[in-house]
Amino acid sequence: MAAVVREMLNTYPADLGDVDREALAKCIEECMACAQSCTACADACLSEDKVGELTKCIRTNWDCADICTTTAAALSRHTGYDANITRAILQACATVCKACGDECAGHSGMEHCQICADRCRRCEQACNELLAKLG
Protein backbone atom coordinates (compact mmCIF):
# COMPACT_ATOMS: atom_id res chain seq x y z
CA MET A 1 0.00 0.00 0.00
CA ALA A 2 2.85 2.38 0.80
CA ALA A 3 4.07 2.35 -2.78
CA VAL A 4 0.63 3.24 -4.12
CA VAL A 5 0.19 6.20 -1.77
CA ARG A 6 3.60 7.61 -2.65
CA GLU A 7 3.12 6.91 -6.36
CA MET A 8 -0.15 8.82 -6.39
CA LEU A 9 1.34 11.75 -4.45
CA ASN A 10 4.34 11.85 -6.77
CA THR A 11 2.16 11.93 -9.89
CA TYR A 12 -0.19 14.66 -8.66
CA PRO A 13 -0.12 17.27 -11.45
CA ALA A 14 -0.52 20.41 -9.31
CA ASP A 15 1.78 21.91 -6.72
CA LEU A 16 1.13 20.56 -3.22
CA GLY A 17 2.74 23.60 -1.67
CA ASP A 18 4.90 23.23 1.40
CA VAL A 19 3.30 20.02 2.64
CA ASP A 20 5.77 17.38 3.77
CA ARG A 21 4.97 14.59 1.30
CA GLU A 22 6.63 11.92 3.43
CA ALA A 23 4.60 12.87 6.52
CA LEU A 24 1.45 13.06 4.39
CA ALA A 25 2.06 9.64 2.85
CA LYS A 26 2.83 8.10 6.24
CA CYS A 27 -0.34 9.53 7.72
CA ILE A 28 -2.52 8.24 4.88
CA GLU A 29 -0.92 4.79 5.19
CA GLU A 30 -1.32 4.68 8.98
CA CYS A 31 -4.96 5.77 8.72
CA MET A 32 -5.72 2.99 6.24
CA ALA A 33 -3.90 0.39 8.35
CA CYS A 34 -5.67 1.57 11.49
CA ALA A 35 -9.09 1.42 9.83
CA GLN A 36 -8.45 -2.17 8.74
CA SER A 37 -7.14 -3.13 12.17
CA CYS A 38 -10.12 -1.59 13.96
CA THR A 39 -12.60 -3.29 11.64
CA ALA A 40 -10.91 -6.65 12.17
CA CYS A 41 -10.69 -6.10 15.94
CA ALA A 42 -14.40 -5.28 16.19
CA ASP A 43 -15.19 -8.44 14.26
CA ALA A 44 -12.88 -10.50 16.49
CA CYS A 45 -14.54 -9.00 19.58
CA LEU A 46 -17.90 -10.14 18.22
CA SER A 47 -16.52 -13.68 18.18
CA GLU A 48 -15.34 -13.62 21.79
CA ASP A 49 -17.23 -15.66 24.40
CA LYS A 50 -17.92 -12.59 26.53
CA VAL A 51 -18.99 -10.32 23.66
CA GLY A 52 -21.40 -8.46 25.93
CA GLU A 53 -18.48 -7.10 27.92
CA LEU A 54 -16.87 -5.73 24.75
CA THR A 55 -19.63 -3.38 23.61
CA LYS A 56 -17.58 -0.23 24.25
CA CYS A 57 -14.55 -1.72 22.50
CA ILE A 58 -16.57 -2.72 19.45
CA ARG A 59 -18.23 0.69 19.20
CA THR A 60 -14.91 2.49 19.62
CA ASN A 61 -13.35 0.25 16.95
CA TRP A 62 -16.12 1.10 14.51
CA ASP A 63 -15.88 4.83 15.24
CA CYS A 64 -12.12 4.76 14.82
CA ALA A 65 -12.33 2.80 11.57
CA ASP A 66 -14.84 5.30 10.16
CA ILE A 67 -12.79 8.35 11.15
CA CYS A 68 -9.54 6.84 9.87
CA THR A 69 -11.13 5.95 6.53
CA THR A 70 -12.51 9.47 6.19
CA THR A 71 -9.16 10.99 7.16
CA ALA A 72 -7.24 8.93 4.60
CA ALA A 73 -9.73 9.96 1.91
CA ALA A 74 -9.60 13.65 2.87
CA LEU A 75 -5.80 13.65 2.94
CA SER A 76 -5.77 12.09 -0.54
CA ARG A 77 -7.71 15.03 -2.04
CA HIS A 78 -5.77 18.19 -2.80
CA THR A 79 -7.98 20.20 -5.14
CA GLY A 80 -9.47 23.15 -3.27
CA TYR A 81 -7.34 22.30 -0.22
CA ASP A 82 -8.26 24.05 3.04
CA ALA A 83 -5.63 23.75 5.78
CA ASN A 84 -8.16 24.54 8.52
CA ILE A 85 -10.33 21.58 7.52
CA THR A 86 -7.28 19.33 7.29
CA ARG A 87 -6.19 20.33 10.79
CA ALA A 88 -9.66 19.64 12.22
CA ILE A 89 -9.81 16.23 10.54
CA LEU A 90 -6.34 15.30 11.79
CA GLN A 91 -7.19 16.42 15.33
CA ALA A 92 -10.38 14.34 15.29
CA CYS A 93 -8.51 11.31 13.99
CA ALA A 94 -5.78 11.61 16.61
CA THR A 95 -8.43 11.93 19.33
CA VAL A 96 -10.42 8.86 18.29
CA CYS A 97 -7.23 6.84 17.76
CA LYS A 98 -6.12 7.66 21.30
CA ALA A 99 -9.51 6.63 22.70
CA CYS A 100 -9.58 3.40 20.72
CA GLY A 101 -5.96 2.59 21.55
CA ASP A 102 -6.64 3.13 25.24
CA GLU A 103 -9.80 1.00 25.12
CA CYS A 104 -8.12 -1.87 23.27
CA ALA A 105 -5.04 -1.73 25.48
CA GLY A 106 -7.33 -2.45 28.44
CA HIS A 107 -8.14 -5.90 27.04
CA SER A 108 -4.74 -7.45 27.73
CA GLY A 109 -5.92 -11.03 27.29
CA MET A 110 -6.98 -10.47 23.69
CA GLU A 111 -4.15 -10.39 21.18
CA HIS A 112 -6.33 -8.78 18.49
CA CYS A 113 -6.99 -5.86 20.84
CA GLN A 114 -3.26 -5.44 21.52
CA ILE A 115 -2.49 -5.36 17.80
CA CYS A 116 -5.28 -2.84 17.29
CA ALA A 117 -4.04 -0.68 20.18
CA ASP A 118 -0.60 -0.55 18.55
CA ARG A 119 -2.05 0.44 15.15
CA CYS A 120 -4.17 3.13 16.81
CA ARG A 121 -1.14 4.58 18.58
CA ARG A 122 0.84 4.61 15.34
CA CYS A 123 -1.98 6.39 13.55
CA GLU A 124 -2.39 8.90 16.38
CA GLN A 125 1.34 9.65 16.19
CA ALA A 126 1.28 10.05 12.39
CA CYS A 127 -1.68 12.46 12.62
CA ASN A 128 0.07 14.50 15.29
CA GLU A 129 3.32 14.58 13.29
CA LEU A 130 1.52 15.82 10.18
CA LEU A 131 -0.37 18.39 12.26
CA ALA A 132 2.92 19.72 13.63
CA LYS A 133 4.33 20.04 10.11
CA LEU A 134 1.25 21.89 8.86
CA GLY A 135 1.88 24.58 11.47
Secondary structure, DSSP 8 states (H G I E B T S, - for coil): -HHHHHHHHHT-SS--TT--HHHHHHHHHHHHHHHHHHHHHHHHHHTSTTGGGGHHHHHHHHHHHHHHHHHHHHHT--TT--HHHHHHHHHHHHHHHHHHHHHHHT-TT-HHHHHHHHHHHHHHHHHHHHHHHH-
